[in-house]
Amino acid sequence: MRIYDTFTNSNREFSTVSGGKDVKMYSCGITVQDSAHIGHMRALIVADIIKRVLISEGYNVFSVYNFTDIDDKLIEKMKEGDDYRIIAQRNIDEFMKFLRMMNVLDFTVYPRATNHIQEIIELIENLIKKQFAYESNGNIFFRVSKFKEYGKLSGKNIDDLIGGKRIEINENKESPLDFVLWKKAKEGEPYWYSPFGRGRPGWHIECSAMSMKYLGETFDIHTGGEDLIFPHHENEIAQSECSTGKKFAKYWVHNGMVNLKGEKMSKSIGNVFKLRDILSRWHPNVVRLYLLKTHYRKLIEYSEERLNEADSAFKRIQNALDGEILERDEKVYMEKFSEALRDDFNTVQALGYIFDAVNEINQKSENSSFLRGEVTVMLNRLGFISEKKEKIGHKSDMINLLIEIRENARKNKNFELSDKIRDNLKEMNITVNDSKEGVRWKRED
């Protein structure tokens, strides 16, 4: 497997921090002051594909998706009348509904910033002790000048940043680049007690505290939108590595933005498209296909025309699956499909093999019945919802996918996962037989 790493700007061969088959992955989640939009879903689908590919390659994935449930935006939203906790819970509930609708694999944990105030305080205290942070007028700031590697993710130069006009001047800071770790509470704002006084955490410190709590001081993969590279992820690296003295994340995976007529989707200018509106009009499979038809690192244009194209394309796939579906050991497209996904999660090329198979089916190939089975497995691998379970025959597509994952686990000597899959299949009355000729399974009535 190869992954494009933003930190090195290169396609790197994947290996875990531990050297084994356990992957630890953190995905920057949404700030829950409002309903989620299509940009949030793109980042989520990218994380979902990464997890699906890793699992199919025999890895065990421990994944974290956080919710930022306290920040300036939520406090501003409170002016409309509701408490920040009510606003956050409402939007988290809706988001989880969308996650299920889109058939996104569950993350292992979904931490909230407000549930990790103690961890945040302890991290800030450690930074103060090491003189990487300082107090000013009740606020705690990170001292950027003390971290000589600042800018190593984004490629930005400290001197250029200080000279730039976009840096906000704040008389409480030692330097305009210093960023807030703890904000002093203003009148009427939510707050928590801390050794620094009443206040609340800054945005960047939340992710460092939550990721390190669940994944350790160094973990494998950190994902998020490319708009988070600077300053959010740059600041995460700075405060985390200054606290621990260790590398923060081994691979940084960033997805491109969703644009509308050449402009980045943004709540501030009001050109966002809410998921609730999109999913009320389009099937989740259509939305997933629309998102996967563009490589995850590239910009994607949002338009009705693109969604219509995805709708037509998915109908072509559905029509091709009408008919007898058979399975066989020999696969025509599966290995090339899998290889595409192993090469930086190239869903564009992987989808190309699906449509090659669809074209062959439509040409009334003598292999059509077998190709339908192969297409079904490939669609499942990409997270599409199977709506023809009764026609596939007792979920044989999912069983074959589990068998394939088990085989990969055995090749990688991950016998714990292999045995677990065998036991799960046994509970489904599926008997697996390993032989020199390959793996065979049968259903015990």
Residue pairs with C-beta under 8 A, 6 or more apart in sequence:
1 13
1 14
1 53
1 54
1 57
1 342
1 343
2 11
2 12
2 13
2 14
2 342
2 343
2 344
3 11
3 12
3 14
3 221
3 251
3 253
3 344
3 345
4 10
4 11
4 12
4 253
4 297
4 344
5 11
5 12
5 251
5 252
5 253
6 153
6 226
6 229
6 252
6 253
6 254
7 152
7 153
7 251
7 252
11 343
11 344
12 251
14 251
16 22
16 23
16 59
16 220
16 250
17 24
17 218
17 219
17 220
17 250
21 58
21 59
21 60
21 409
21 412
21 414
21 417
22 59
22 60
22 62
23 54
23 59
23 60
23 61
23 62
23 220
23 221
24 62
24 215
24 216
24 219
24 220
24 221
25 47
25 50
25 51
25 61
25 62
25 63
25 64
25 215
25 219
25 220
25 221
25 222
25 223
26 63
26 64
26 66
26 207
26 210
26 211
26 214
26 215
26 219
26 221
26 222
26 223
26 249
27 43
27 44
27 47
27 63
27 64
27 65
27 66
27 107
27 222
27 223
27 224
28 43
28 66
28 207
28 222
28 223
28 224
28 225
28 228
28 232
28 233
29 65
29 66
29 67
29 68
29 110
30 36
30 40
30 67
30 68
30 91
30 95
31 67
31 68
31 71
31 73
31 74
31 203
32 67
32 68
32 69
32 74
32 87
32 88
32 91
32 92
32 95
33 71
33 73
33 74
33 76
33 77
33 87
33 88
33 91
34 73
34 77
34 91
34 267
35 91
35 94
35 274
35 275
35 276
36 91
36 94
36 95
36 98
36 274
36 275
37 265
37 267
37 272
37 273
37 274
37 275
38 258
38 265
38 272
38 273
38 274
38 275
38 278
38 287
38 302
39 225
39 257
39 258
39 265
39 272
40 95
40 275
41 98
41 102
41 275
41 287
41 291
42 225
42 255
42 258
42 291
42 296
42 300
43 223
43 224
43 225
43 255
44 65
44 99
44 102
44 104
45 102
45 104
45 288
45 291
45 292
45 383
46 223
46 253
46 255
46 296
46 345
47 63
47 65
47 223
48 104
48 105
48 383
49 292
49 296
49 341
49 345
49 347
49 382
49 383
50 221
50 223
50 253
50 345
51 61
51 63
51 105
52 105
52 381
52 382
52 383
53 341
53 342
53 345
54 61
55 61
55 105
55 405
56 338
56 341
56 381
56 401
56 404
56 405
56 408
57 342
57 408
57 412
58 405
58 408
58 409
58 411
58 412
58 414
58 417
59 414
60 414
60 417
61 108
62 108
62 214
62 215
63 107
63 108
63 109
64 107
64 108
64 109
64 110
64 111
64 210
64 211
64 214
64 215
65 107
65 109
65 110
66 110
66 111
66 112
66 113
66 206
66 207
66 210
66 211
67 88
67 92
67 110
67 111
67 112
67 113
68 113
68 203
68 206
69 84
69 85
69 88
69 92
69 112
69 113
69 114
70 84
70 88
70 113
70 114
70 190
70 200
70 201
71 203
74 84
74 87
74 88
75 84
75 189
75 190
77 84
77 87
78 84
78 87
84 190
85 114
88 112
92 112
94 276
98 275
98 276
98 279
99 106
101 279
101 284
102 279
102 284
102 287
102 288
102 383
103 284
103 288
103 383
103 384
103 385
104 383
105 383
108 214
109 214
111 210
111 213
111 214
113 120
113 201
113 206
113 210
116 206
116 209
116 210
116 213
117 192
117 194
117 201
119 209
119 210
119 212
119 213
120 201
120 205
120 206
120 209
121 194
121 195
122 209
123 205
123 208
123 209
123 212
123 239
123 243
124 133
124 140
124 181
124 182
124 194
124 196
124 201
124 205
125 195
126 243
127 133
127 142
127 181
127 239
127 242
127 243
128 134
128 135
128 140
130 242
130 243
131 143
131 146
132 142
132 143
132 146
132 147
132 239
132 242
132 243
133 140
133 141
133 142
133 143
133 181
134 140
134 141
134 143
134 174
135 196
136 172
136 173
136 174
137 172
137 184
138 184
138 196
138 197
138 199
139 172
139 180
139 182
139 183
139 184
139 199
140 180
140 181
140 182
140 196
141 172
141 173
141 174
141 178
141 179
141 180
141 181
142 178
142 179
142 180
142 181
142 235
142 238
142 239
142 242
143 174
143 175
143 178
144 150
144 158
144 175
144 177
144 178
144 179
144 238
145 158
145 174
145 175
145 177
146 242
147 238
147 241
147 242
149 238
149 241
150 158
150 177
150 234
150 238
151 157
151 158
151 161
151 234
152 237
153 229
153 230
153 233
153 234
153 237
153 252
154 229
154 230
154 233
154 234
156 230
156 234
158 177
161 167
161 177
162 175
162 176
162 177
167 176
167 177
168 176
169 176
170 176
179 202
179 204
179 231
179 235
180 202
181 201
181 202
181 204
181 205
181 239
182 194
182 196
182 199
182 200
182 201
182 202
182 205
183 199
183 200
183 201
183 202
184 197
184 198
184 199
185 191
185 197
185 198
185 199
185 200
189 200
190 200
191 198
191 199
191 200
192 198
192 199
192 200
201 209
203 232
204 231
204 232
204 235
204 236
204 239
205 239
207 232
207 236
208 236
208 239
208 240
208 243
208 248
211 219
211 222
211 236
211 240
212 240
212 244
217 240
217 244
217 246
217 248
218 244
218 246
218 247
218 248
218 249
218 250
219 248
219 249
219 250
220 249
220 250
220 251
221 249
221 250
221 251
221 253
222 233
222 236
222 248
222 249
222 251
222 252
222 253
223 253
223 254
223 255
224 232
224 233
224 253
224 254
224 255
225 254
225 255
225 256
225 257
226 254
226 255
226 256
226 257
226 297
227 257
227 264
228 254
229 252
229 254
233 252
236 248
237 248
237 249
240 248
241 247
241 248
254 297
255 296
255 297
256 294
256 296
256 297
256 298
256 299
256 300
257 264
257 265
257 299
257 300
258 264
258 265
258 299
258 300
258 301
258 302
259 265
259 299
259 300
259 301
259 302
260 271
260 273
260 301
260 302
260 303
261 301
263 269
263 271
265 271
265 272
265 273
265 302
266 272
273 302
278 287
278 307
279 287
282 307
282 310
282 311
283 311
283 314
284 385
285 314
285 384
285 385
285 387
286 307
286 310
286 311
286 314
287 307
287 310
288 382
288 383
288 384
289 310
289 313
289 314
289 351
289 384
290 306
290 307
290 309
290 310
291 300
292 347
292 348
292 351
292 382
293 310
293 313
293 347
293 348
293 351
294 300
294 348
295 346
295 347
295 348
296 345
296 347
297 344
313 355
316 355
316 358
316 362
317 354
317 355
317 358
317 375
317 379
318 387
318 388
319 362
320 357
320 358
320 361
320 362
320 372
320 375
321 372
321 375
321 376
321 388
321 391
323 361
323 368
323 369
323 372
324 369
324 372
325 369
325 372
325 373
325 376
325 388
325 391
325 392
325 393
325 396
325 397
326 369
326 370
326 372
326 373
327 370
327 373
327 396
327 397
327 400
328 370
328 373
329 438
331 374
332 357
332 360
332 367
332 370
332 371
332 374
333 353
333 354
333 356
333 357
333 371
333 374
333 378
334 374
334 377
334 378
336 353
337 350
337 353
337 354
337 378
337 381
338 381
340 346
340 347
340 349
340 350
340 352
340 353
341 347
341 350
341 381
343 349
347 382
350 378
350 382
351 382
353 378
354 375
354 378
354 379
357 371
357 374
357 375
357 378
358 375
360 367
360 368
360 371
361 368
361 371
361 372
361 375
365 371
373 392
373 396
373 397
373 400
376 386
376 388
376 392
376 397
377 397
377 400
377 401
377 404
379 386
380 386
380 397
380 398
380 401
381 401
386 392
386 397
386 398
389 395
394 443
399 425
399 428
399 430
399 441
402 421
402 424
402 425
403 421
403 425
403 432
403 439
403 441
405 417
405 421
406 417
406 418
406 421
406 422
406 432
406 439
407 439
409 415
409 417
409 418
409 421
410 418
422 432
425 431
425 432
425 441
426 432
429 443
429 444
429 445
430 441
430 442
430 443
430 444
431 441
431 442
431 443
431 444
432 439
432 440
432 441
433 439
433 440
433 441
433 442
